[in-house]
Amino acid sequence: MNGNRNPVTGGVEEAVATAFREEWGQVVATLIRVTGDWDLAEECAQDAFAQALDRWRRDGIPRRPGAWLTTTARHRALDVLRREAVGAEKLREVAVLARDEGPCDPDHEEDGGVTDDRLRLIFTCCHPALPIEARVALTLRTLAGLTTSEIARSFLVPEATMAQRLVRAKRKIRNAGIPYRVPPAHLLPERTTGVLGVVYLLFNEGYAATSGADLMRTGLCAEAIRLARVLALLMPDEPEVLGLLALLLLHDARRATRVDAAGELVTLEDQDRTAWDRAAIDEGAALLETALRRGRPGPYQIQAAIAACHTTAATAAETDWADIAGLYGELARLVPSAVVRLNRAVAVGMAEGPAAGLALVAELEGTGELDGYHLLAATRADLLRRTGRAAEAAEAYGRALELVENAAERRFLEKRLAECRPA
């Protein structure tokens, strides 16, 4: 057996799935850097993961799966370019790939030690020449490996619409010659909104996966926090960068208590607060305080303040829901999003009673902005359950079940539905 191989060959499917969650972004980002071809990078990365299923069963799981996958994908890209090398530009690409055959280090850093291929990828995707929705969607596709349908659900748009956005964004980057690099300091502010949005959505997909068996994809959460830390080093005086990092840490502090030993979802009010990560909470609170002292509050700082209200309450009963409702009202002023208004409805329902929350939910239902969003129906169901209107709550839970795609959330909703039905 090769000394670089793990002698355990079982669990290959699980190892490949883990590698996909943890390494996809690095593999694709590296290939984009050396080939400049986004579609080729994704195609060769997919091929490398497919080869891994067969080769790892035969040879064993490599000790550095990311390096194996990147090398395999690079070789595949080199083969493709050699076959297509009919012009000077293609020949130059082949030369670059052939020259770059050394060991691949996923932690390779350049530009003064504050960036890597993944960060370059984010800044390239977030070029101001691209629409903001395309910037975020393209990075989620290339960096996180989300499918087009998963990204479409995150944006609440049809899959075909999202597919067109991705195609147009890649074409724009190619035709406009957008450079693959972190821009100089004086150009950072114009990219900040898009970059922070990408990191935020990357974390959200890891914290509450849109589909799949598990509620969380912890590798995506870790990657989002890592990137947020790099951004904080890159832009230490930008309060929204500090606010985002604070927000992610305060949420991630509760990660271990969000599911029980059986993988079942545990609601915030039932989580074991003694098991929360106090170091992460303290770091997040300190970052938030530093950001707020800058005197330029923004959406991520407000969301971090909301998260701090939850993590600093000793018990669920001591949560200051009135303060949270007020913060959501301020957030809705800055970010006029239907999802933000839905979260405010939950907070108002907890602060003023379920009837007040239901009135706000009814307003949202009337706009049609969240049609097809399972959490709208689930929120209505929970507020109805709290008022004792079991039959109506059961109907709303049924609607939520028609829309939900995550297995852990589905099981939770089924449990609530059963509680609302007569014995």
Secondary structure as the mmCIF struct_conf table of DSSP 4:
data_model
#
loop_
_struct_conf.conf_type_id
_struct_conf.id
_struct_conf.beg_label_comp_id
_struct_conf.beg_label_asym_id
_struct_conf.beg_label_seq_id
_struct_conf.end_label_comp_id
_struct_conf.end_label_asym_id
_struct_conf.end_label_seq_id
TURN_TY1_P TURN_TY1_P1 GLY A 3 ASN A 4
STRN STRN1 ARG A 5 ASN A 6
BEND BEND1 PRO A 7 PRO A 7
BEND BEND2 GLY A 10 GLY A 10
HELX_RH_AL_P HELX_RH_AL_P1 VAL A 12 THR A 35
HELX_RH_AL_P HELX_RH_AL_P2 TRP A 38 ASP A 59
STRN STRN2 ILE A 61 PRO A 62
BEND BEND3 ARG A 63 ARG A 64
HELX_RH_AL_P HELX_RH_AL_P3 PRO A 65 GLU A 84
BEND BEND4 GLY A 87 GLY A 87
HELX_RH_AL_P HELX_RH_AL_P4 ALA A 88 ARG A 99
BEND BEND5 GLY A 102 GLY A 102
TURN_TY1_P TURN_TY1_P2 PRO A 106 ASP A 107
STRN STRN3 GLU A 110 GLU A 110
TURN_TY1_P TURN_TY1_P3 ASP A 111 VAL A 114
STRN STRN4 THR A 115 THR A 115
HELX_RH_AL_P HELX_RH_AL_P5 ASP A 117 CYS A 125
TURN_TY1_P TURN_TY1_P4 CYS A 126 CYS A 126
TURN_TY1_P TURN_TY1_P5 PRO A 128 ALA A 129
BEND BEND6 LEU A 130 LEU A 130
HELX_RH_AL_P HELX_RH_AL_P6 ILE A 132 ALA A 144
HELX_RH_AL_P HELX_RH_AL_P7 THR A 148 PHE A 155
TURN_TY1_P TURN_TY1_P6 LEU A 156 LEU A 156
BEND BEND7 VAL A 157 VAL A 157
HELX_RH_AL_P HELX_RH_AL_P8 GLU A 159 ALA A 176
TURN_TY1_P TURN_TY1_P7 GLY A 177 GLY A 177
BEND BEND8 TYR A 180 ARG A 181
HELX_LH_PP_P HELX_LH_PP_P1 VAL A 182 PRO A 184
HELX_RH_3T_P HELX_RH_3T_P1 ALA A 185 LEU A 187
BEND BEND9 LEU A 188 LEU A 188
HELX_RH_AL_P HELX_RH_AL_P9 PRO A 189 TYR A 207
BEND BEND10 ALA A 208 ALA A 208
BEND BEND11 THR A 210 SER A 211
STRN STRN5 GLY A 212 GLY A 212
BEND BEND12 ALA A 213 LEU A 215
HELX_RH_AL_P HELX_RH_AL_P10 THR A 218 LEU A 234
TURN_TY1_P TURN_TY1_P8 PRO A 236 ASP A 237
HELX_RH_AL_P HELX_RH_AL_P11 PRO A 239 ASP A 252
TURN_TY1_P TURN_TY1_P9 ALA A 253 ARG A 254
HELX_RH_3T_P HELX_RH_3T_P2 ARG A 255 THR A 257
BEND BEND13 ARG A 258 ARG A 258
STRN STRN6 VAL A 259 VAL A 259
TURN_TY1_P TURN_TY1_P10 ALA A 261 ALA A 262
BEND BEND14 GLY A 263 GLY A 263
STRN STRN7 LEU A 265 LEU A 265
HELX_RH_3T_P HELX_RH_3T_P3 LEU A 268 ASP A 270
BEND BEND15 GLN A 271 GLN A 271
HELX_RH_3T_P HELX_RH_3T_P4 ARG A 273 ALA A 275
BEND BEND16 TRP A 276 TRP A 276
HELX_RH_AL_P HELX_RH_AL_P12 ARG A 278 ARG A 293
TURN_TY1_P TURN_TY1_P11 ARG A 294 GLY A 295
HELX_RH_AL_P HELX_RH_AL_P13 PRO A 299 THR A 311
TURN_TY1_P TURN_TY1_P12 THR A 312 THR A 312
BEND BEND17 ALA A 314 THR A 315
HELX_RH_3T_P HELX_RH_3T_P5 ALA A 316 GLU A 318
HELX_RH_AL_P HELX_RH_AL_P14 TRP A 321 LEU A 334
BEND BEND18 VAL A 335 VAL A 335
HELX_RH_AL_P HELX_RH_AL_P15 ALA A 338 GLU A 352
HELX_RH_AL_P HELX_RH_AL_P16 PRO A 354 THR A 367
TURN_TY1_P TURN_TY1_P13 GLY A 368 GLY A 372
HELX_RH_AL_P HELX_RH_AL_P17 HIS A 374 THR A 387
TURN_TY1_P TURN_TY1_P14 GLY A 388 GLY A 388
HELX_RH_AL_P HELX_RH_AL_P18 ALA A 390 LEU A 403
STRN STRN8 ASN A 406 ASN A 406
HELX_RH_AL_P HELX_RH_AL_P19 ALA A 407 CYS A 420
BEND BEND19 ARG A 421 ARG A 421
#
